[in-house]
Amino acid sequence: MLSFLLDEQISPEIAKQIENKRPEIPIFSIHTWQKGYYLGVADEIILKAAFLARLTLITYDQKTIPPILSEWGQANINHTGVVFIDYRSIAPNNFGGLIRAIIWLWDTQSKEDWQNRIIYLRSGT
């Protein structure tokens, strides 16, 4: 089942609002998940922790995470999926847009296999 981990670039308020609107959606903010232990930690460590917890990472980080995923793919290292968001598509302060897009993703893809899957989330999806 699809479960989300929001990275530190995404306000923890997004997870709170989604939990309030749709409590069946498992969503965690890295700000509060594991008591904030993973804040400021290297991306590789976060991706490994997300894999162990079976969480799909949602991130704006299109600079440092793609090279890691490429390296992992070449080394046959698995991850539990990454959802990229572009600042131009959904701004980080566009809470309504983020919430709608994440709920849409859950509604349309929650039953899919997310191992090693990478997608780009867009506004109005």
Sine and cosine of phi, psi and omega as CSV:
sin_phi,cos_phi,sin_psi,cos_psi,sin_omega,cos_omega
0.00,0.00,0.62,-0.78,-0.01,-1.00
-0.95,0.32,0.79,-0.62,0.09,-1.00
-0.71,-0.70,0.59,-0.80,-0.14,-0.99
-0.94,-0.35,0.57,-0.82,0.20,-0.98
-0.82,-0.57,0.89,-0.46,0.03,-1.00
-1.00,0.06,0.75,-0.66,-0.03,-1.00
-0.97,0.24,0.01,-1.00,-0.14,-0.99
-0.95,0.31,-0.22,0.98,0.05,-1.00
-0.98,0.17,-0.15,0.99,-0.02,-1.00
-0.95,-0.32,0.79,-0.61,-0.04,-1.00
-0.84,0.55,0.68,-0.74,0.07,-1.00
-0.89,0.46,-0.29,0.96,0.04,-1.00
-0.89,0.46,-0.49,0.87,0.02,-1.00
-0.88,0.48,-0.74,0.67,0.02,-1.00
-0.88,0.47,-0.68,0.73,-0.01,-1.00
-0.87,0.49,-0.71,0.70,-0.04,-1.00
-0.93,0.37,-0.62,0.79,0.04,-1.00
-0.92,0.39,-0.66,0.75,0.06,-1.00
-0.85,0.53,-0.63,0.78,0.01,-1.00
-0.94,0.34,-0.66,0.75,-0.04,-1.00
-0.98,0.22,-0.64,0.77,-0.11,-0.99
-0.65,-0.76,0.98,0.21,-0.07,-1.00
-0.88,0.48,-0.26,0.97,0.02,-1.00
-0.98,0.20,-0.18,0.98,0.00,-1.00
-1.00,0.05,0.91,-0.42,0.05,-1.00
-0.97,0.24,0.93,-0.38,-0.04,-1.00
-0.61,-0.79,0.70,-0.72,-0.04,-1.00
-0.72,-0.69,0.57,-0.82,0.12,-0.99
-0.99,-0.13,0.67,-0.74,0.02,-1.00
-0.89,0.46,-0.34,0.94,0.03,-1.00
-0.91,0.42,-0.51,0.86,-0.05,-1.00
-0.88,-0.47,-0.36,0.93,-0.01,-1.00
-0.88,0.47,0.71,-0.70,-0.04,-1.00
0.80,0.60,0.62,0.79,0.02,-1.00
0.84,0.55,0.54,0.84,0.05,-1.00
0.97,0.25,0.22,0.98,-0.07,-1.00
-0.83,0.56,-0.56,0.83,-0.12,-0.99
-1.00,-0.04,0.09,1.00,0.07,-1.00
-0.91,0.42,0.77,-0.63,0.05,-1.00
0.97,0.26,0.11,0.99,-0.02,-1.00
-1.00,0.08,0.44,-0.90,0.00,-1.00
-0.83,0.56,0.58,-0.82,-0.05,-1.00
-0.84,0.54,-0.62,0.79,0.01,-1.00
-0.86,0.50,-0.65,0.76,-0.01,-1.00
-0.93,0.38,-0.66,0.75,0.03,-1.00
-0.90,0.45,-0.71,0.70,0.01,-1.00
-0.89,0.46,-0.62,0.78,0.05,-1.00
-0.92,0.40,-0.68,0.73,0.01,-1.00
-0.91,0.42,-0.65,0.76,0.04,-1.00
-0.89,0.46,-0.64,0.77,0.03,-1.00
-0.88,0.47,-0.72,0.69,-0.01,-1.00
-0.89,0.45,-0.56,0.83,-0.01,-1.00
-1.00,0.00,-0.01,1.00,-0.01,-1.00
0.88,0.48,0.69,0.72,0.00,-1.00
-0.93,-0.36,0.65,-0.76,0.09,-1.00
-1.00,-0.05,0.82,-0.57,-0.04,-1.00
-0.98,0.19,0.73,-0.68,0.14,-0.99
-0.94,-0.35,0.82,-0.58,-0.14,-0.99
-0.52,-0.85,0.42,-0.91,0.18,-0.98
-1.00,-0.07,-0.14,0.99,-0.12,-0.99
-0.97,0.25,1.00,-0.06,0.03,-1.00
-0.98,-0.19,0.19,0.98,-0.02,-1.00
-0.98,-0.20,-0.76,0.66,-0.10,-0.99
-0.99,-0.17,-0.43,0.90,-0.06,-1.00
-0.97,0.22,-0.67,0.74,0.00,-1.00
-0.82,0.57,-0.67,0.74,0.05,-1.00
-0.89,0.46,-0.57,0.82,0.05,-1.00
-0.90,0.43,-0.72,0.69,-0.02,-1.00
-0.90,0.43,-0.60,0.80,0.05,-1.00
-0.90,0.43,-0.73,0.69,0.03,-1.00
-0.88,0.48,-0.69,0.73,0.01,-1.00
-0.90,0.44,-0.65,0.76,0.02,-1.00
-0.87,0.49,-0.68,0.73,0.02,-1.00
-0.91,0.41,-0.51,0.86,-0.02,-1.00
-1.00,-0.08,0.09,1.00,-0.05,-1.00
0.84,0.54,0.64,0.77,0.09,-1.00
-0.99,-0.13,0.81,-0.59,-0.06,-1.00
-1.00,0.09,0.42,-0.91,0.17,-0.99
-0.67,-0.74,0.20,-0.98,-0.06,-1.00
-0.98,-0.20,0.50,0.87,0.09,-1.00
0.99,-0.12,0.53,-0.85,0.06,-1.00
-0.70,-0.72,0.73,-0.68,0.07,-1.00
-0.93,-0.37,0.90,-0.44,0.03,-1.00
-1.00,-0.07,0.60,-0.80,0.10,-1.00
-0.83,-0.56,0.68,-0.74,0.05,-1.00
-0.99,-0.13,0.69,-0.72,0.01,-1.00
-0.84,0.55,-0.53,0.85,-0.03,-1.00
-0.97,0.22,-0.38,0.92,-0.01,-1.00
-1.00,0.07,-0.77,0.64,0.04,-1.00
-0.68,-0.73,0.94,-0.33,0.00,-1.00
-0.92,0.40,0.55,-0.84,-0.01,-1.00
-0.86,0.51,-0.44,0.90,0.00,-1.00
-1.00,0.00,0.05,1.00,0.06,-1.00
-1.00,0.01,0.95,0.30,-0.07,-1.00
-0.84,0.54,-0.69,0.72,-0.01,-1.00
-0.87,0.49,-0.70,0.71,0.01,-1.00
-0.90,0.44,-0.67,0.74,0.04,-1.00
-0.89,0.45,-0.72,0.69,-0.03,-1.00
-0.89,0.47,-0.72,0.69,0.01,-1.00
-0.88,0.48,-0.68,0.73,-0.04,-1.00
-0.92,0.40,-0.66,0.75,0.00,-1.00
-0.93,0.37,-0.66,0.75,0.05,-1.00
-0.90,0.43,-0.66,0.75,0.07,-1.00
-0.85,0.52,-0.70,0.71,0.01,-1.00
-0.87,0.50,-0.72,0.69,0.03,-1.00
-0.87,0.50,-0.75,0.66,-0.06,-1.00
-0.88,0.47,-0.55,0.84,-0.09,-1.00
-0.99,-0.16,-0.31,0.95,-0.15,-0.99
-0.72,-0.70,0.13,0.99,-0.11,-0.99
-0.91,0.41,-0.38,0.92,-0.04,-1.00
-1.00,-0.08,-0.03,1.00,-0.01,-1.00
-0.98,0.21,0.35,-0.94,0.12,-0.99
-0.98,0.18,0.85,-0.53,-0.07,-1.00
-0.98,-0.21,0.05,1.00,0.01,-1.00
-0.89,0.46,0.81,-0.58,0.05,-1.00
0.88,0.48,0.34,0.94,-0.01,-1.00
-1.00,-0.03,0.61,-0.79,0.02,-1.00
-0.73,-0.68,0.78,-0.63,0.07,-1.00
-0.67,-0.75,0.25,-0.97,0.10,-1.00
-0.91,-0.40,0.85,-0.53,-0.01,-1.00
-1.00,0.04,0.72,-0.70,-0.03,-1.00
-0.84,-0.55,0.39,-0.92,0.07,-1.00
-0.92,0.40,0.59,-0.81,0.05,-1.00
0.96,0.26,0.24,0.97,0.00,-1.00
-0.98,0.17,0.00,0.00,0.00,0.00
